[in-house]
Amino acid sequence: MASASDSNAPSGSTPSTAVPQRASHYSYEELLACGRGELFGAGNAQLPLPPMLMFDRIVSIGAEGGAHGKGHVLAEFDIRPDLWFFGCHFKNDPVMPGCLGLDALWQLVGFHLGWLGAPGRGRALGVGEVKFTDQVLPTVTKVVYGIDIRRVRLGKLVLGIADGWLEADGTRIYEAKDLRVALFQAQGEAAGG
């Protein structure tokens, strides 16, 4: 049973102060708007801009569902042999760095917190366990990321805890447990402002 500080809606929010862009999916252009700070408002959750934005679209996001019934995110990344990391990681042995796949999972947890309307800037806090069973090579055509929210804490501390996974052309090759992301407000910023 969730306490008052553990919910999927910001306490005290009303439809007029909630995030108006709370859609169930997002295009690449909308993700870029998030990276520019335009989607959730100044001082709130932002995605990194390319080349560090590690997905092309969010195909599904919700406050319910997922493996734990507390929310989910599904995103896709079209893999092309000319992506920036293949040229440098590694010479004559190209592979997507595993840390970039892990970063994408953190990006999605932070996006989910912003999507819920929580204030503050996202920062990854850690991960409990990561397992890689294969790699993303230039021959892969599509990566799918999944986030299953375990817990959201909305209060003085805004914290998301989730499990995540990555599939390359339909085969699950990364799993992460207890991904932790928090939202922090810059000194002098008020909640929601």
Long-range contacts (C-beta under 8 A, 24 or more apart in sequence): 5-153, 5-154, 5-155, 6-151, 6-152, 6-153, 6-154, 7-152, 7-154, 8-63, 8-64, 8-70, 8-71, 8-116, 8-152, 9-63, 9-116, 9-117, 9-154, 10-116, 10-117, 10-118, 10-119, 10-154, 11-154, 11-155, 13-117, 17-117, 17-192, 18-117, 19-114, 19-115, 19-116, 19-117, 22-115, 22-117, 23-61, 24-60, 24-61, 24-62, 25-57, 25-58, 25-59, 25-60, 25-61, 26-57, 26-58, 26-61, 27-57, 28-56, 28-57, 31-55, 31-56, 31-57, 31-58, 34-111, 34-114, 39-114, 40-114, 40-115, 40-117, 43-119, 43-120, 43-121, 43-185, 43-186, 43-189, 43-193, 44-114, 44-118, 44-119, 44-120, 44-121, 44-183, 45-110, 45-111, 45-113, 45-114, 45-115, 45-118, 45-120, 45-121, 45-122, 45-183, 46-114, 46-121, 46-122, 47-107, 47-110, 47-111, 48-107, 51-84, 51-85, 52-103, 53-107, 54-100, 54-101, 54-103, 54-104, 54-107, 55-104, 55-107, 55-108, 55-143, 55-145, 58-108, 58-111, 61-111, 61-112, 61-115, 63-116, 66-147, 66-148, 66-149, 67-148, 67-163, 68-148, 68-149, 68-150, 68-163, 70-148, 70-149, 70-150, 70-151, 70-152, 71-112, 71-148, 71-149, 71-152, 71-162, 72-146, 72-147, 72-148, 72-149, 73-108, 73-109, 73-111, 73-112, 73-145, 73-146, 73-147, 74-144, 74-145, 74-146, 74-147, 75-104, 75-108, 75-144, 75-145, 76-142, 76-143, 76-144, 76-145, 77-104, 77-142, 77-143, 77-144, 77-145, 78-141, 78-142, 79-136, 79-138, 79-140, 79-141, 79-142, 79-143, 79-168, 80-138, 81-138, 81-139, 83-138, 86-138, 94-137, 94-138, 95-135, 95-136, 95-137, 96-135, 96-136, 96-137, 96-143, 98-130, 98-132, 98-135, 98-174, 101-136, 101-143, 101-145, 101-166, 101-174, 102-127, 102-130, 102-174, 102-176, 104-145, 104-166, 105-145, 105-147, 105-162, 105-164, 105-166, 105-174, 105-176, 105-179, 106-179, 106-181, 108-145, 108-147, 108-164, 109-147, 109-149, 109-160, 109-162, 109-164, 109-179, 109-180, 109-181, 110-160, 110-181, 110-183, 112-147, 112-149, 112-152, 112-160, 112-162, 113-152, 113-158, 113-160, 113-181, 113-183, 114-183, 116-152, 116-154, 118-154, 118-158, 118-183, 119-158, 119-183, 119-185, 119-189, 119-191, 119-192, 119-193, 120-158, 120-182, 120-183, 120-184, 120-185, 121-183, 121-184, 121-185, 121-186, 122-181, 122-182, 122-183, 123-181, 123-182, 123-183, 123-184, 124-179, 124-180, 124-181, 125-159, 125-180, 125-181, 125-182, 126-178, 126-180, 127-176, 127-177, 127-178, 127-179, 127-180, 128-176, 128-177, 128-178, 128-179, 129-175, 129-176, 129-177, 129-178, 130-174, 130-175, 130-176, 130-177, 131-174, 131-175, 131-176, 132-173, 132-174, 133-172, 133-173, 133-174, 133-175, 134-168, 134-171, 134-173, 135-168, 135-173, 136-166, 136-168, 136-173, 140-168, 140-169, 141-169, 142-168, 142-169, 143-167, 143-168, 144-170, 147-179, 150-178, 157-182, 158-182, 158-183, 158-184
